[in-house]
Amino acid sequence: MNKSFAFFGREREIDELRRLYALRKHVLIVGPAGIGKTALLRQVRQECPLLVCEETSSLRRICDSLERQLGWAHLKLNVVERKNRLLAYLIRRGEPMALDQVAHTPPRVGRFIALLAEQVPIWIACRCDRPDEIGHIWQNLYRFARIELLPLVETETRMLIEKAVAQENIQMDARKYANELHRMSGGNPRILEELLIELSAREYKIDSSFGLDLLDLDRRIHEIVASASRPMNPRDRLEADTTTRK
């Protein structure tokens, strides 16, 4: 699928992020899974220097992610020494840094972010900014400009489908069922893209409710298989163990 699909309908948000970047403001990007937070950060990074850390569940993981991007070896340094080395570099660098997939920040991560935010613009992408969801960085969020990513509206979904048809990615009669595809995706760009990819891979008789249901079922099966193949992070494993014990 065309990579621009992930950013379809986000021009206003991208313009606002450009403005906040130029003003060196702290930014909080909030939205549910699949809404396009990571894609938005990657789009901005194409135009503006932005170091993006996608491992934020612990201080060690943050160090691992950033050092890997910078090509550093930590040798025999402990986590505190690695953190101090990163802080000195990031402050000297002076450019904004983004932390993606932030949730349940432990105290050490919260202190790291707060300390860095005293010197460098910080961008945070998270699913929810409630205290019980985002963790120990919550008390500092009053300093951040908040951008909430909303689902695509039906008009945007229809325009996206028109683009997919024009590029011969999906069958032409999909246009007639744009409202059904919008309902099935809930305006979530990731789900909509998965539906369009499934349409491009197989022939569905989408002129019937059975065909549409089959399309949605196949997408859900692929989603479950992909989820099962991904390694579970420690927090999700703990939650799964707790649920099993109950």
ABEGO torsion letter per residue (X at the ends): XBAAAAABGAAAAAAAAAAAAAAGBBBBBBEBBGAGAAAAAAAAAAABBBBBBABAABAAAAAAAAAAAAGBBAEABBAAAAAAAAAAAAAAAGBBBBBBGBBGBBAAAAAAAAAAAAABBBBBBBABABAAAAEAAAAAAAABBBBBBBBBBAAAAAAAAAAAAAAGABBAAAAAAAAAAAAAAGGBAAAAAAAAAAAAABBBBAABAAAAAAAAAAAAAAAAAAAAABBBBAAAAAAAAAAAAX
